[in-house]
Amino acid sequence: MKLYNAAAPNPRRVRIFLAEKGLEIPMTDVDIMAGGSRTPEFLARNSLGECPVLELDNGTCIAESIAICRYLEALHPTPALFGTTPEEIGRIEMWNRRRELKLSDAVGTIALHTFDFFADRVKQVPAMAEAGRERSIRLLNWLDGELADGRPWVAGDDFSVADITGMTAMLLSDFTRVAIPDTATHVARWNAALRARPSWNA
Ligand SMILES: N[C@@H](CCC(=O)N[C@@H](CS)C(=O)NCC(=O)O)C(=O)O
């Protein structure tokens, strides 16, 4: 198998996942800034023109970072990053979706409406970026209330794929300059723990 990789948050989510699993797979770097994911060859692998894509030995291509992570988990079940018991699986799925549909979406809105990369793809509206920023701060405060029970990781006692999704959101927060509110000490603790993992640099 081979991973079509790029210097961007979603490919990084898969790289972190691989690092947490202790796996290495061949990678081809795609220069998305230069349109490398919009070539006919790449579009044949993912018609949305986005990285990452995992190409299997039989030619099947799996896009969507979380789908790739699920495939890798099925192949390599330990350490389990999607949970093992029904309760763990449900809880981790809940948090992964919350991380993606709430925080990643809010921070992503800022990127979409401010980054030059998206200028010819969407009508960039400064008020949308501002709304994304306000929403991000609101969500970080909400998350702080959730983590106030002292649990080490977002879905409970064990590090999971929901934390990995959180890592990509916090990374994008760096680029969009969304600072953790001073009062959100539990988010700050969780954020520090994420950055201390060797996989942060994957
Ligand atoms: N939902 C997809 C999103 C993939 C995505 O947006 N990839 C971006 C990099 S983070 C990309 O390759 N963009 C290139 C382009 O749009 O030309 C996933 O989770 O993999």
The ligand as an SDF file (V2000), in Angstrom:
LIG
                    3D

 20 19  0  0  0  0  0  0  0  0999 V2000
  -12.3780   15.1810    4.6130 N   0  0  0  0  0  0  0  0  0  0  0  0
  -11.0800   14.9760    4.0080 C   0  0  0  0  0  0  0  0  0  0  0  0
  -10.4760   16.3620    3.7310 C   0  0  0  0  0  0  0  0  0  0  0  0
   -9.2000   16.2750    2.9180 C   0  0  0  0  0  0  0  0  0  0  0  0
   -8.6400   17.6480    2.6410 C   0  0  0  0  0  0  0  0  0  0  0  0
   -9.3020   18.6880    2.7670 O   0  0  0  0  0  0  0  0  0  0  0  0
   -7.3670   17.6460    2.2430 N   0  0  0  0  0  0  0  0  0  0  0  0
   -6.6870   18.8950    1.9440 C   0  0  0  0  0  0  0  0  0  0  0  0
   -5.4430   19.0070    2.8180 C   0  0  0  0  0  0  0  0  0  0  0  0
   -5.8590   19.1070    4.5440 S   0  0  0  0  0  0  0  0  0  0  0  0
   -6.2160   18.8730    0.5020 C   0  0  0  0  0  0  0  0  0  0  0  0
   -5.6280   17.8910    0.0700 O   0  0  0  0  0  0  0  0  0  0  0  0
   -6.4330   19.9360   -0.2440 N   0  0  0  0  0  0  0  0  0  0  0  0
   -5.9400   20.0340   -1.5670 C   0  0  0  0  0  0  0  0  0  0  0  0
   -6.8820   20.7270   -2.4830 C   0  0  0  0  0  0  0  0  0  0  0  0
   -8.0360   21.0070   -2.0650 O   0  0  0  0  0  0  0  0  0  0  0  0
   -6.4650   21.0190   -3.5980 O   0  0  0  0  0  0  0  0  0  0  0  0
  -10.1760   14.1240    4.9050 C   0  0  0  0  0  0  0  0  0  0  0  0
  -10.4500   14.0190    6.1100 O   0  0  0  0  0  0  0  0  0  0  0  0
   -9.2270   13.5210    4.4250 O   0  0  0  0  0  0  0  0  0  0  0  0
  1  2  1  0
  2  3  1  0
  2 18  1  0
  3  4  1  0
  4  5  1  0
  5  6  2  0
  5  7  1  0
  7  8  1  0
  8  9  1  0
  8 11  1  0
  9 10  1  0
 11 12  2  0
 11 13  1  0
 13 14  1  0
 14 15  1  0
 15 16  2  0
 15 17  1  0
 18 19  2  0
 18 20  1  0
M  END
$$$$
